[in-house]
Structure formats: C-alpha cells, structure tokens
Amino acid sequence: MSDIVEKTLTALPGLFLQNPPGGGSTAAKASFSSRLGGLIRGITALTSKHEEEKLIQQELSSLKVTVSAPTTTLKMMKECMVRLIYCEMLGYDASFGYIHAIKLAQQGNLFEKRVGYLAVSLFLHENHELLLLLVNTVVKDLQSTNLVEVCMALTIVSQIFPREMIPAVLPLIEDKLQHSKEIIRRKAVLALYKFHLIAPNQVQHIHIKFRKALCDRDVGVMAASLHIYLRMIKENSSGFKDLTGSFVTILKQVVGGKLPVDFSYHSVPAPWLQIQLLRILALLGKDDQRTSDLMYDVLDESLRRAELNHNVTYAILFECVHTVYSIYPKSELLEKAAKCIGKFVLSPKINLKYLGLKALTYVIQQDPSLALQHQMTIIECLDHPDPIIKRETLELLYRITNAQNITVIVHKMLEYLHQSKEEYIIVNLVGKIAELAEKYAPDNAWFIQTMNAVFSVGGDLIHPDIPNNFLRLLAEGFDDETEDQQLRLYAVQSYLSLLDVENVFYPQKFIQVMSWVLGEYSYLLDKDMPEVVINKLYKLLKNNSISSETKAWLIAALTKLTPQAHSSNMVEKLIQEFTISLDTCMRQHAFELKHLHENVELMKSLLPVDKSCEDMVVDASLSFLDSFVAEGLSQGAAPYKPHHQRQEEKLSQDKVLNFEPYGLSFSSSVFTGRQSPAGISLGSDVSGNSAETGLKETNSLKLEGIKKLWGKEGYLPKKESKIDETEVQAVPQEIVIMENVDQTVTKKDKSQGLTQSKEEKEKQVLASSLFVGLGSESTISLITEQLGSCLPVIEAESTKNFQHIVQLEKPCTEGILSGFVNYQMVDNHSVQLEFSVTLSLLDFIRPLKISTEDFGKLWLSFANDVKQNVKVPDSQAALPSALKTLQQKLRLHVVDVIGNEGLLACQLLPSIPCLLHCRVRADVLALWFRSSCSTLPDYLLYQCQKVMEGS
C-alpha cells in the first residue's frame, strides 16, 4: 500500500502543476508535493475515523482561510483546489471552495483553468445554482482558438451543464461537428449525446448531423455517435431501419480488423465498439425479417472470430447470442448460438457459468430445449457455493415454471429464501414466489401454505401489492363459488392453527392479512367459533409487539365479528380498555365500535357477511358536508387546497436541496403478452433492462439426429442400472416423468451407467420434476405417414368399406399419405395400384367450441404465441366478414365478438388447442395466436395469411 501512495505522490505534481516548457518551477512542485503529500500520508497513518475527521477539519479550516485571503494568487489557489478535491472525495463538505473553483476556471491561465474545470465537474451537479456562473466562461472558451480550451469547455458541457442554458451553447457545439481536429468533433458528439439525455427535444433538428458523424473518417467520432444512435433506436427503432446497412458495414470492418491497432484490446479489434453495434442490430432486427437478412453474415463472422480465451471475447460472444435470439430467427445461427451458451454453462469458471445462465435465462422462453440440454448442469448450480450462481439459477427456473413443475421450483426458492439474509434478495424472491403461486397453484392447500411461507419469511419487507393482491384474490374468487368457499375456509382454518402456536412472532403484514381473513370469513366455521376468534384477536391486541397500524386491522376485524357473536363480554371489555387508550387511532376505533354495539340491528346492516366485493354507493362529492363547510367558511376558516397546490406552495417557500436517498422502486412485470397476476415483478437480474425480456415468438432449434437420453421411463443411458423398488417408492407422487427430450451430451461408458450413484439418481429425479412440460414438441419437421396394413381378401364384384385413422404427430404445413393396393386378375396376374394423397394442416383442424370464460383461462395458461398484422382487401375490412372467412376456410369456431375484437378457437386433432384474438383496423387485420404447442401458431398464421390474401 505504501508503494502505491508513494507513486501517487510522485505523479500528482506533474499532473496538476505542469508549466509551459522552460518555465518549470521545482520549488512549486516541492511545495505542492509536501503539502498534499503530507495530508495523504497523515490520513493513511491514522487508525480511526474520529482522528481522520479531526485532521480533515483542521485542513479545511486552513484552506478556508487561504482561499478567502485577498493575497492568495491563482497559483496558490490551484494548489488549494487540489487539496479541496481530495477532502471532498473523502466525503467531507468543502462547499466554501465551490465559488473559488468557478473563479479559477474563469480567470486562470491554461493550467489553472484545467484544475478549475476539474474541480467544478467534481464539486457541482447539473442542477446546482452556481453552475449558471460558468455559462459565459464556457461560451467564451468554445469560441477560443486554443484547442485545449475548446476541449475543456466541451468536456465540462458533456459532464454537467444546466438544461436551461443548452440553447446558449448548442449552435457553437453544432459548428464544432465540422472542426478539422477529430478530438474536437468527438467531444462535440459526446456533448450532444449529453443534451439528448437531458433534453431530447432540443436536439431533434440535428439528426442529419448525427448521420454525418456516423460516417466520419475518424473512428473515435464514429464510435461516439453510436451512443446517440443506441439511445434513439431504443426509443423508436422503425425510424432508423435505413441505417442497418451502415451499421452492418461498420461491424464488418471492425470484425475484419480494418481499424488501427490502437483500437485493439488483447488482439481483439475494438471489442466495446463491437458490443455497441451488436446491441443496435438486435434492436433493429427484432421481428423484421428483411432487416435481419442483412445481419446474418456479419453475425456468423462475429461468432466465428470471437474464439480467443479472453474475458472481452466472452462479452462479445454473449452479445452475439443476445442479438441472434433477438432478431428474426435463422436456424444455422441459432444452432451456433446454442453451442456458445453450452460452452458458457459447462465452463468450470464461475464468471463464464454465470454468463451462460444469464444467456439461458434470456432465451429460455423461445427455446426450452436449451434448458433441457443442460438440465443436469442447472441442477448442480442449485447447490453451487457461489450465491450469485444460485440466484441466477433460480431466475432461470422462474422463467421455465409451469403448472407441472411449480411445486418443486417454489420449494427450491423457499429453501434459498430461508438461507438468505440480504434484503434485496428477500424482496425479489417473495415477489416471484407470490406471482408463481397465484398463476400455477395446484390446489387450495398448497396455495395457502405457500403464501403463509411468503408472509412469514418476507416479513415486513414485502411490497404492499403482494398482500393486497392476495386478499383481493380471496375476496373476488373464481367462477366456481364452491371452490372459492373451500379456499376461504382453508385460509381461516390455517390462520387459526397458526395463532394457536405459543411464543411465535409473526410479521406485522402477516398479522394484518390474518385479521382481515378472520374478520371476513370466520362465519364459514361453526356457529360457536366467532367467540373463539374474538378471543384470539383480543389476545393479539394485548401484545406489546403489535404496531399501531396492525392493531387498527385487528380491531376492524373484531368489529366485523361482533354481530356474529352470541356473547358480548369480550367486546365490552375491549371497548372499556381502548376507549381510554392514549393512541388516538385506537380510541377512535373503540368509540366507533361502542356506538355500533349499542344498536345491533344497525351493526348487522352496516357489516353484512361476505359483502367485501359488492359495489357501494358513495357520494364522492361529499355533498352532505356542504352546510358544515359553509358554516366554517363564514366563521373565517381557510378554504381547502388540493394536495398538489399545497406541495407547490411548500416547494416555493422552502428551496433547500433534498439529499434524502430514494427508496426501493418496484416496476410492473412484463411478460410476453400476459399480465402478472401478482401485479408486481421485483427486480430481475436478467439483463439490466426489463424490456429485454419481452421475447419474440419464433421457432426453436432444429435438433434432428441428436441422441435421445430421456424417455417416459426416465434417463435412458442409465436404464441398465437396476433401481430398488424401495427407492422407486420413495419418489414423491407429484413428480411427473418428463416426455421425450432431445439432448446433446457426450457418450459415456456403459460401466458408468451401471455404477450410478445415489446422488446422481436424486439429481435425475429432481431434473425430471423441474423440466417437466418442456418437451421437444417445438422441433419442426414434416411428417409423412406411411401406413402398413393388409386388407382382407374381397370377392369379385363385391364392395366393402375400410377406414383407417391418420393423425398428425407434430404440426407441419403438409404431409403425404401414400400406399398401394395389390389385387389379382382373373388370370392370376398380380396388379399393384399405387396412390398418394397430400394432406394439409387444415385437414386436421377442427372447431373448438368453448365459452368466453374458458377462452380466458386457456389464454393465460398458454405460453406460445405469435402476432402478425395482415393486410386485407376492402371486402374483408369489416370484422364480421373477416370472421366469416376464418370460420369457413380455417374451420375456426367464433367464441365471442366484443366490440371490434373477435375471439376464435380451434384444435389440431386429436387434442391440441389453439386460440386466436383478432382485431380489424382500416385495412389491417391484427392476429394474435396462442397455443400450448410452440409451432402450431406459426403454421396457422401462415394458413391465415394465405386465406386472407386469397379472399
């Protein structure tokens, strides 16, 4: 550590006290080195924070006297400013020096001005009121003929500059885009990028100049312009499709090594430039086949060249994979990207394994087979010693959760939740568990027990939306009233059993949930139970650890239960105790309960049983208070002011800076065309951008010829090993053996299969539970049915009918049914009659007659969907005409028509359903297919396009 300090002290004088050639001052450097060096050595030698504060305060007091003295020269001011920067960087207030930093930037020579600008950029933020004093200096330096002054001005503009003053310098910075020096042009582009971030409307008129910067002869200027384009393309990619060719050409030159060697890093040509270009191409090519066609070659070349074993090449490969799965799919590229993900996941290096899991998490909804290929590695990552790997693995499992593997995945999440102590992880996981439980709960008991675990472990850290949505779900229920009542009854019984446990502390929000449920639905129990529930809630009220807010929930529940109770002794005791409470809120609730309790009939009418979801007639204008308000105004009371008006007045009176930290923020969960039932998705660590998880609908990889390692009986290569019957019986009943899965692995010796350890068996059982429902039905192939059957002999001149059933195993555009019939002529001459019939997908489509409610339930349960806008002729521009065409030619059943939207359903024989939501706008028909099969929506969309164009 001492060597680093000495090197730093040696370099600092040369950095801050450079003099013009021939004018070096050894004494000045020595003075600077001794003062700043003495400060640094003194701080590093201290042993406590208190000693550091004392030393820094002494230094700041000395500096305050020095900078305020009229005899202080600019040269001395420069040295004081460097020491102030050091104190400020340690976290101590040096605000008395801010104005002197601005003066130094305004009045000093070149070197003093440089230190002044540096101090200003470190001291002030872009909304600081003193920054306005620097605007004239920046304008003057932008007009200077000295390149160093222009560079300093552009640098300070790109770091901190008030938004209101942008028009004052914008014309000058635009002119600098034409400057002869590339460093000026590059800094001008970066300054405009800063303006685009803080005030995009003020730089919209210079987009043409951005295009010139993209084609600049200097690589640095071009690279700087990519920051602006990446930002603008994220906001609106359709307006920049014409630049795709330019970005592809630049990437080809970079990948081909056409840039100067200065831009290479560890023999990799401009890696950060490649990453920027790949991100831009991913945005431009999303759901656009024509644009994506321009990128395929350069992406293939990028994947091929990024093979060096270095961290920066891994970053390029990761972005390539991200781009390949973001643009319109191409099977060859998808296969190569899948191999890259496999290398990452199977790597022994933790960083690469994390990168592979992150990539898998991104692409998993498009290609579930990738998770199946690496399922054993994923299982091992669940027990990885690195917590980051564990967390990313849970994120991956969260993405592949379905109704079949929900219990196993939630169990793993709860295990990790019990071990974790970090607040962020707890908040993140409880939100995910609550969301999955509401979406895929197999039964009432499991749902209530899981939510109890969420409330118990999450505690008071959970977001308020989670308990609110849980209570809303209990109150609103589903379509089946019997099922709703069973769910509520189980919740009441569960909470009563929890309250029976002695010496257990429950979080406040969990107690609030319990109190509301017990208050609303205790009537479902026996008639004598309300008294028991009241006693339990009263016991909680007397607990000193219960907060005032939770007590309000408890007394509200007691108020609801009072009309149902036969005995009122406990209620009267409660009223007597809390009407004299020091808590104003509790005293108010107690008096309300007292007055209601005096009129039981009124109380029953005000608090009916199970009416929490019924609409109430509310006088939103509070007209019944008009006379009271008029009386108050006549007596001189102040008129009411809305909340926003009071806030504005408060801000105008109190203009102090607010340095309070921001609280946790929660964002809405984004799923592909679906809404999260939990209403909340807490930070996902997928890619730093929740929008990136909106994955495109595409066909998955073609994996023909891959060895099958999983079957209905389990893991096929291990099939030779005999598993004891006792071990088989120990497998839980809810574990479902997964369907056939194509998986790529290396061949293992048969001896390894015979010596399979118990641990490996457990992992395989866990894998079969986690990855169930991710079968290889997404593999695309044309099916050709070849029936081998022998018909019975028929006598001459007689007729018989024979019927054979032909089923389509997997969706395809068309298939060929061929065969032959042998018969003998009178002269015993054998004749063979061949036949061939081409069957299309529509031959296997039948209408699916379901209700609108069933349509909604199926729609939410299906994960595979595809969207497309189809132009229709004028004759089909009306919704009824379009529905009639789809009904007649595609054999779709019209489920319902809601406004200008139509709901249709069909099934692929024998039993694969597919749903369609369509809408007509002008001459465009918006189609949205969704099915349990990943490839069926694509084929039906193709048939639909043919039908609508043909009509």
C-alpha positions, 0 to 999 in steps of 0.5 A: 500500500505504501508503494502505491501512495508513494507513486501517487505522490510522485505523479500528482505534481506533474499532473496538476502543476505542469508549466509551459516548457522552460518555465518549470518551477521545482520549488512549486512542485516541492511545495505542492508535493509536501503539502498534499503529500503530507495530508495523504500520508497523515490520513493513511497513518491514522487508525480511526475515523474520529482522528481522520475527521479531526485532521480533515477539519483542521485542513479545511479550516486552513484552506478556508482561510487561504482561499478567502485571503485577498493575497492568495494568487491563482497559483496558490489557489490551484494548489488549494483546489487540489487539496479541496478535491481530495477532502471532498472525495473523502466525503467531507463538505468543502462547499466554501471552495465551490465559488473559488473553483468557478473563479479559477476556471474563469480567470486562470491561465491554461493550467489553472483553468484545467484544475478549475474545470476539474474541480467544478465537474467534481464539486457541482451537479447539473442542477446546482445554482452556481453552475449558471456562473460558468455559462459565459466562461464556457461560451467564451472558451468554445469560441477560443482558438486554443484547442485545449480550451475548446476541449475543456469547455466541451468536456465540462458541457458533456459532464454537467451543464444546466438544461436551461442554458443548452440553447446558449451553447448548442449552435457553437457545439453544432459548428464544432461537428465540422472542426478539422481536429477529430478530438474536437468533433468527438467531444462535440458528439459526446456533448450532444449525446449529453443534451439528448439525455437531458433534453431530447427535444432540443436536439431533434433538428440535428439528426442529419448531423448525427448521420454525418458523424456516423460516417466520419473518417475518424473512428473515435467520432464514429464510435461516439455517435453510436451512443446517440444512435443506441439511445434513439433506436431504443426509443423508436427503432422503425425510424432508423431501419435505413441505417442497418446497412451502415451499421452492418458495414461498420461491424464488418470492418471492425470484425475484419480488423480494418481499424488501427491497432490502437483500437485493439484490446488483447488482439481483439479489434475494438471489442466495446465498439463491437458490443455497441453495434451488436446491441443496435442490430438486435434492436433493429432486427427484432421481428423484421425479417428483411432487416435481419437478412442483412445481419446474418453474415456479419453475425456468423463472422462475429461468432466465428472470430470471437474464439480467443480465451479472453474475458472481452471475447466472452462479452462479445460472444454473449452479445452475439447470442443476445442479438441472434435470439433477438432478431428474426430467427435463422436456424444455422445461427441459432444452432451456433448460438446454442453451442456458445451458451453450452460452452458458457454453462459447462465452463468450470469458471464461475464468471463464464457459468454465470454468463451462460445462465444469464444467456439461458435465462434470456432465451429460455422462453423461445427455446426450452430445449436449451434448458433441457440440454443442460438440465443436469448442469442447472441442477448442480448450480442449485447447490453451487457455493457461489450465491450469485450462481444460485440466484441466477439459477433460480431466475432461470427456473422462474422463467421455465415454471409451469403448472407441472413443475411449480411445486418443486421450483417454489420449494427450491426458492423457499429453501434459498429464501430461508438461507438468505439474509440480504434484503434485496434478495428477500424482496425479489424472491417473495415477489416471484414466489407470490406471482408463481403461486397465484398463476400455477397453484395446484390446489387450495392447500398448497396455495395457502401454505405457500403464501403463509411461507411468503408472509412469514419469511418476507416479513415486513419487507414485502411490497404492499401489492403482494398482500393486497393482491392476495386478499383481493384474490380471496375476496373476488374468487373464481367462477366456481363459488364452491371452490372459492368457499373451500379456499376461504375456509382453508385460509381461516382454518390455517390462520387459526392453527397458526395463532394457536402456536405459543411464543411465535412472532409473526410479521406485522403484514402477516398479522394484518392479512390474518385479521382481515381473513378472520374478520371476513370469513370466520362465519364459514366455521361453526356457529360457536367459533366467532367467540373463539376468534374474538378471543384470539384477536383480543389476545393479539391486541394485548401484545406489546409487539403489535404496531399501531397500524396492525392493531387498527386491522385487528380491531376492524376485524373484531368489529366485523365479528361482533354481530356474529357473536352470541356473547358480548363480554369480550367486546365490552371489555375491549371497548372499556380498555381502548376507549381510554387508550392514549393512541388516538387511532385506537380510541377512535376505533373503540368509540366507533365500535361502542356506538355500533354495539349499542344498536345491533340491528344497525351493526348487522346492516352496516357489516353484512357477511361476505359483502367485501366485493359488492359495489357501494354507493358513495357520494364522492362529492361529499355533498352532505358536508356542504352546510358544515363547510359553509358554516366554517367558511363564514366563521373565517376558516381557510378554504381547502387546497388540493394536495398538489397546490399545497406541495407547490406552495411548500416547494416555493417557500422552502428551496433547500436541496433534498439529499434524502436517498430514494427508496426501493422502486418496484416496476410492473412485470412484463411478460410476453403478452400476459399480465402478472397476476401478482401485479408486481415483478421485483427486480430481475437480474436478467439483463439490466433492462426489463424490456429485454425480456419481452421475447419474440415468438419464433421457432426453436432449434432444429435438433434432428439426429441428436441422441435421445437420453430421456424417455417416459421411463426416465434417463435412458443411458442409465436404464441398465442400472437396476433401481430398488423398488424401495427407492422407486417408492420413495419418489414423491407422487407429484413428480411427473416423468418428463416426455421425450427430450432431445439432448446433446451430451457426450457418450459415456461408458456403459460401466458408468451407467451401471455404477450410478450413484445415489446422488446422481439418481436424486439429481435425475429425479429432481431434473425430471420434476423441474423440466417437466412440460418442456418437451421437444414438441417445438422441433419442426419437421414434416411428417409423412405417414406411411401406413402398413396394413393388409386388407382382407381378401374381397370377392369379385364384384363385391364392395366393402368399406375400410377406414383407417385413422391418420393423425398428425404427430407434430404440426407441419404445413403438409404431409403425404399419405401414400400406399398401394393396393395389390389385387389379382386378375382373373388370370392370376396376374398380380396388379399393384395400384399405387396412390398418394394423397397430400394432406394439409394442416387444415385437414386436421383442424377442427372447431373448438367450441368453448365459452368466453370464460374458458377462452380466458383461462386457456389464454393465460395458461398458454405460453406460445404465441405469435402476432402478425398484422395482415393486410386485407382487401376492402371486402374483408375490412369489416370484422364480421366478414373477416370472421366469416372467412376464418370460420369457413376456410380455417374451420375456426369456431367464433367464441365471442365478438366484443366490440371490434375484437373477435375471439376464435378457437380451434384444435389440431386433432386429436387434442391440441388447442389453439386460440386466436384474438383478432382485431380489424383496423382500416385495412389491417387485420391484427392476429394474435395466436396462442397455443400450448404447442410452440409451432402450431401458431406459426403454421396457422398464421401462415394458413391465415395469411394465405386465406386472407390474401386469397379472399 
